[in-house]
Amino acid sequence: MKKNLFAVMVLTICLFSCGNKTKEKKEVVIKPSETEVSGDMDGCFKVVDREYKAIKDGFYDIITIDIERTEKELPFTLNGRELCSFSHDLFAANVQVGFGIEFLDENGNVLDKVSANASGLSGSYDSDECVSLVKLKPGGKGTIRFTIDDSARDAVSFRITTAFQENEASENSDLSSSEPIDDSENTDVISEAGSEDWDELLNSYEEYVDKYISYVKKAAKGDMSALSEYPALMDKATEFSEKMENAQSDMSASQWARYLKITNKMTKAAAEMQ
């Protein structure tokens, strides 16, 4: 997954260095084939029944689906465990949740889909939205976003799926406590596991992303001097890729969420220069 994120970074650099332009694509307008959300959390959510239109967000076409929480109880309880999306698939002590989508043609055939238990770039557009939806009280409303691939451009309808997975806390995990865990976002947690300070690594990574954004802005303006920065950026990308591989089993959920947000900041900045 981490290698894929850095592949996205390399791709965006190449696109702007070469002055590549995105071709105009067919507009996507779809309606829910059924309002009840299916899957592991069947009946706990429903789709607001209306027409949905994909919008351009940089490189991506994004569809935003309105979801409403029903009165039906969720099929799990936290019991002191941390709630996170399937994007945080490196943690053993949590309840993982996810939302997926199936794009359908006029005959109800599946043209493309995003699995509810997919992780990283293969999942929903923003993994935090999955957690926010699950935290809704009955009657509450939220949204979930997905990217539209070319294979789904002929879709006329869609349906939303859900998934969850309960993982047992390890004996050494402080998440196995019966004390409730604050689900509010906290990006300042420092992992005590492993041999490195992952927060320090994330700080360095964010500094690198800021330099990357500066490079993309120069390249987008046709500044040829930016090409001299390319080798150093690629070397640093390789270095961060290796370090993130090593961090896989040690970073906390909040640290991993921060990593994803920093990377998303990078790709969005590149897209805005288009």
KAVEN-V9111 format. One line per field, one symbol per residue. psi: psi as a letter, one per 20 degrees, with the letter a starting at -180 (. if undefined). burial: 1 if it has 16 or more other C-alpha atoms within 10 Angstrom, else 0. Layout:
psi=???
burial=???
This chain:
psi=ghhhghhgggghggghhikqqpqprpppoqqphqhppabhkpiiqqppnrpppqqpnchqpppopppppaipqqkrqglirpprrihljjphmropqqprqppqaijjqohqqoqhjqrciibrhohhhgghghiqqpiqqaqpqqqorhijijqirrqprqqqppqpqrhjpiiiqipqpoiqpojjpppiqajqnhhgghghghgghhhgggghgghhjjoiihhhigghghghggghgghhghigihqrghghhgghhghhgghggghii.
burial=0100110110011011100000000001111110111111111111110001011001111111111111000000000111111111101111111111111110000111111111111111111111111101000011111111000111111111111101001000001100000000000000100000011011001101110110111111000001000100100010011001001001111111111111111111111011
